[in-house]
Amino acid sequence: MPTALVTGATAGLGLEFARQLAARGEAVVLVARTEARLREVAAELAAAYGVATEVLVADLADRADVDRVAERARTVDTVVNNAGFGLRQRFLDNDIAAEEELFQVLCRSVLAICHAAGQGMRERGRGRIINVSSVAGWLTSGTYSAAKSWVTVFSESLSGECAPSGVTVTALCPGFIRTEFHQRAGIGTGSIPDRAWLDARRVVRTCLRDAGKGKVISVPGTLYKAIVLAARLAPRQLVRRSGTGVAKARRG
């Protein structure tokens, strides 16, 4: 039975990835910080899909925890780096510890997990890595945008390195998704029009289809495809003007 490891697996996109991968018959290794919720999800997936489940409690802002997750990732067939982190203050108004924590979760953990998983997959000649990035990576909205830009470019680079061995790497770059992420991060969404919101199930379904085709970048939704195209073609001065700051830090 193939095995998938999903970080941030107890809510939002991570939970939906775990469900859809389990529905395909993959055993799942669920990674998050809250053991009780992890065990609830593991029981749900085992009962609904009859797959093996494993719980791995880890805080991806902690290097020792990241190392444990990376070692487990070395042996699996699919890795989904999905753990999130939300900031809503501007960079200079934020505590530097919160900014460093964001960097650890959104960048360093992805780096370490991909390194271990990529080595293991390359040796076996097969495997799939999905890194959840964002349309924000083409914009200039603080360190979140910067981190997601790094995730996208890193995924593109790793894809080229892994391609000869049969391993695929895909960066998922969605826009606004109906999950609890923004609420937990304390980020207001009242001004966002309904048409801008994506459904998590559809986003994951699209990403898994794109990954199966070997696509390196998956952008779900016509609106966000247009936004990415516009951001790529627009003068950087205009893109910078459109950037918005974000405020008080909370874990996503």
N, C-alpha and C positions, 0 to 999 in steps of 0.2 A: 504494500500500500504506500503510495507517495505521501510525503509529509510536507506540510506548509507551516512556516513560522510567521506569526503576525504580531507586530508590536502595536500597543494601544488598542488591544483587541476587545475591550469590554464596552465600547460605545462607538457611535458614529460610523465612519468609514471602516475602521478596524473591525468592528463587530460584523458589519455587512460583508467584508472580505472573508472573515472566518466562516460565516454562514454559507456563502456561495462556494467557497473552496470545499467545505465539508459536504455540501450537496453534490459536488463532483466526485466524492469518494476519497478525498484527501484527509489523512489524519492531520490534526491541527495542534500546534504548540502555541499556546496563548500567553502573551507577554503583556503585563501591566503592573501597576503599583499596588492595587487593592486585591488581596487574596480572596476575600469573600465573594466579590463580584466575579473574579476569574473563575472560581469554582462553580458559580451559578451558570455562567456561560458554557463552561466545559460540560456540565450536566445536560444543559439544553441541547447542545450540539450532538452529544453522544446519543441522547434519546431520540432526537429528530432524524438523524442521518446514519446512526449505527457506526460511527467512526471512532477511532481511538483519539483521545484528547489528553493533553498534557498542560499543566499549569506551571508557569515560570514567573514568579513574583520578582519584579525588578524596577528600579527607578533609573531611567536612562540619563539622568543628570549625574549619576554616581558611576565613576569609572569602573569600580570593581563589579558592579552589577552589569554594566555594558559588556565587560569581558566575559562574564558568564553567558550572557545571551549570544555573544559572538561565537563562543565555542559550540553552543548548541546549533547555531545557524550553519556551522561548517558541515553538518551532516544531513541537512534537509534538501528537499527538491525545489521548494518555492520559499522565497523570503518576501514579506511585505513590510517595508519600513514605513509605518504610518503614525507613530507616536507624535502627538501634537503639543504645541506650546503657544499660548496666546499672550500678547502684550498689547496694552492700550494706551500707554504713555509714550511721548516722544523720547528718543534716545537720551538726550541730555537731561531730561526730567526723571529718568528712571534710575533706580538703584543699580549699580554696576553688577551686583551679584545676580540680579534677575536677568540682566542681559547675558551674563556668562552662562547662566542656566539654560537660557534659550539656545545659545550656541551649542552647548553640550548635547541637548536633546535633538535639535533639528539638524545639526551638522556632524559633530564628532561621533555620535552613536551610529549614524548612517554610515560614516566612513569605516568605523571598526567592524560593524556587522557585515557590510559589503565585502570588506577585505577577507574576512574568514569564510563567508559563504561563497564568495567568488573563487577562492582557492579550492575549496572542496568540490564545487561544481565543475571547475575546470579539470580537476583530476578525474572526475567521473564522466566527463564529456557531455553533461546535460544539466539543466537547471534553469530557473527563472527568478529574476530579482525585479521587484516592483518598488520604486521609491515614490512615496506620495509627496509631490511638490505642489505648485500652485500657479495659477495665472498671475498672482502677485509677483512672481519672480521676474516678470517682464516690466514691472512697474517700479516706483521708488517710494515705497511706503514703510520706511524704517528698516530695522534689522530683520524683521520677519521677511520682507521682500528680499533682502540681501541673502538671507539663509536659503530661501526657496530658489533664488537664482543659482546659488551654489549647488543645490541638490540637482537641479535640472542639468546644468553643465557637467557636473560630476557624472551623472547617469549617462549622458551622451558619450563622455570619454570612456567610461567603464564598458559601455556597450561595444565600442570599437575594439577594446582590448579583449573582450570575452567572445566576440563573434566567431573567431576561428575554432573555438572549442565547442560550439553548439550551445552556449549559454546565452540567454537573452536578458537584456536589462531595459526596463521601461520606466520613464518618469511620467507619473500621472499628474496632470496639471489642471485641476478643476477650478471653478469659481466658487460662488457661495453655495453651500450645501445645507439642506435642512437637517442639522444635527444639533446637539446641545453645546457644540464647541464655543460659539460666540457668547452664549449665556454664561458658561462656566468661566470664560475669560473676562467677563464683564464688559464686552464690546457691544455697543448698541447697533441694532440692525433696522430700526424703524423706518429709515429713509430708503431702504433697498426695495425696489419694485418687485412684485411677485414674479414677473417673467425672468428675473435674474437668478431665481433660486433653482437649484438642481436637486433631483431625487437621489438619495444615496444608493438605492438599489440599482438604478439605471447607470449611475456613475461607475460602480464596481463592475457591472455587467459589460459596459463599454470597455473599461480598462482591461478586463480579462480577455475579451475578444481581441483587442489591439495587441496585447502581450502575446497571445497565441499566434498572431500574424507576424510577430517579430518587430512591431512598431517600437521605436525608441521613445517617442513622445506621444502621449495620449491626452487630447484635450476634448473633454466631453461637452456637447452642446454647441449649437450653431452660433449663439451669441458670443461665447467665449472663444471660439475659433476666430471670429471676426476681431475680437479685442486683441488677441495675440498677434494676428496679422497686422493690425493697425499699430500696435506697440513696436513691432519689429521694423515697420516701415517709417514710422514717424521720427522726426528729428529728436534727438535725445533731450534737447532743451525743452521741447513740448512735453515729453514724457515726465521730465523732472517737475514741471509745473503741476502736473496732474497728481503727483504723489501726496499722500496725506499721512500725518503722524498718527500714532496710536498711543493709548495711555495706560494706566496702572497695571502692573504685571500680576498675572495669575497663571497658574499652571493650566494647560489645555488638556 
